[in-house]
């Protein structure tokens, strides 16, 4: 992105600019770090390009004489956004931390939402639309947020998919109140998006709750159909437009919301939503054996269901099942509560949040098995501060002789790949950090063990011979090591031929997504790592944790706690090969999770990527974002791999 503040710029003597996140009408938003308290934030810079230019040396803005008055008006509007957000305390409205002026412009400091916009999510869908169940999960918290704003007589007036963010924990956040108006002055500004704006906003007439409702209706219509309706001006000139045929309650909701006459639209967004999304008597049905239903407690709303309360209901009614739709309605009724559920294994249950993509389909007609496990989080001192019970689903590939490869079902999603140079131990090859969409897939629960390797290595060759016992450290449940990229590819090809399934190495993006499991910290355990959580050279420290005693060898897989996906040993033990060719940074990297490779031919002169660190690595090399390279024909005592399964 051009004409932006450079990495390392310090604002207000305490904010370190990392990189730009995006550009909008008012200016540019950056990811930054509050250097004094080491908190990541988002900083919005007021920079309307038509009225100002940036000095390439100082980074300061110079206001053009011809646009001075417009610039000052826009700056006042920018300040109004800060004041508006400061007044609104709601979990689904972005939180403002600070506001300051520097270099003849202004900056708004907000919480950083490490998640995609709804626009990004729609653009990544082939149909550019979502299933109604997902739409309800997104719209319910927006309705709650707008209801709170309207109670304060504040109207957003620029509701669109670009202004809705979805955090890794599933939290839906409404941003960009730059066009908002308070009821003291209900004539609209000119800051609107034509495709979504109602007539009263376009024509600078009196606005109100019904104005936001119109824009919300346009957005819902787009989410359902994959395309926007004609804008309000086009509908005036050609009143023949009719919405596509929709099922209830959507037809009723949109008929009311998209009325061109403001006075004929509902003026209470919560009442409008609740009229169609209400809690009905729970139906009697056969329980889905693989389903779990959990609601998080929510301090923002007194009208909520607790986990224990729902468990009590289920224990009193053992033959009662909650349908997917009624679960969503129950979540919607709680307002700001987050629904975490596995319904037919379509939405993953984790306390990190909802991953909106489905889990991968089962490779066979058989139902996936599941297991429970504990995930721990530590602080910088290496102390466990949280322990949570989780559940994951997996597929078992039986190799014979009682040897099995268990592959965890990984849900699709969007995440930030790479790191900021502010992260300790980071390198420029981990930059620029960028958003990547990952499709659902399976990844082996552990690095491939020596027992698993031996069973596959005995199968007939595809392209090259494999040693039956290549490892230096010997043990059935120890990870196989001494493996080159070419060896790992041959293993996948033999396994695929034997089973009729598509086994490969994970792509580099898939590996990091799976390792992070919804986190953005250097390690999936938190801000540091200890020898009680992984096998690495813990004589070296990363943060403030105590030194350990280096083991100096591998250990049986699965001895340390897993991450939130149920994957073990993603930090340390053995480096793990990925599909990708080595590139020195992420400039031009794919954003769809695919391998960054010209091909997968076995040419020994190519550098390939390894991830995760090993038993011999310092902690900085075990970070989720760390990357190393080796020639495809090289295999050392700390090189191993795990397999991905695609269905």
CORJO-V788429 format. One record per run of one state. SS is the DSSP state (A for helix, B for strand, O for the rest). FROM is the first residue (numbers start at 1). LEN is the number of residues. If there is no record, write none. Layout:
SS,FROM,LEN ; SS,FROM,LEN
This chain:
O,1,9 ; B,10,2 ; O,12,3 ; B,15,9 ; O,24,3 ; B,27,8 ; O,35,4 ; B,39,8 ; O,47,5 ; B,52,3 ; O,55,6 ; B,61,3 ; O,64,1 ; A,65,23 ; O,88,5 ; B,93,1 ; O,94,2 ; B,96,7 ; O,103,2 ; B,105,7 ; O,112,4 ; B,116,2 ; A,118,6 ; O,124,8 ; A,132,20 ; O,152,2 ; B,154,2 ; O,156,5 ; A,161,3 ; B,164,3 ; O,167,5 ; B,172,3 ; O,175,6 ; B,181,2 ; O,183,4 ; B,187,1 ; O,188,11 ; A,199,4 ; O,203,3 ; B,206,1 ; O,207,2 ; A,209,17 ; O,226,6 ; A,232,6 ; O,238,12 ; A,250,8 ; O,258,4 ; A,262,3 ; O,265,4 ; A,269,6 ; O,275,9 ; B,284,1 ; O,285,7 ; B,292,4 ; O,296,11 ; A,307,10 ; O,317,3 ; B,320,1 ; O,321,3 ; A,324,10 ; O,334,5 ; B,339,4 ; O,343,26 ; B,369,10 ; O,379,5 ; B,384,17 ; O,401,2 ; B,403,8 ; O,411,2 ; B,413,5 ; O,418,10 ; A,428,3 ; O,431,3 ; B,434,5 ; O,439,2 ; B,441,4 ; O,445,4 ; B,449,1 ; A,450,8 ; O,458,20 ; B,478,2 ; O,480,5 ; A,485,15 ; O,500,2 ; B,502,3 ; O,505,3 ; A,508,9 ; O,517,6 ; B,523,1 ; O,524,2 ; B,526,1 ; O,527,8 ; B,535,1 ; O,536,20 ; B,556,1 ; O,557,15 ; B,572,1 ; O,573,2 ; B,575,7 ; O,582,25 ; B,607,5 ; O,612,7 ; A,619,4 ; O,623,5 ; B,628,4 ; O,632,7 ; B,639,2 ; O,641,3 ; B,644,3 ; O,647,1
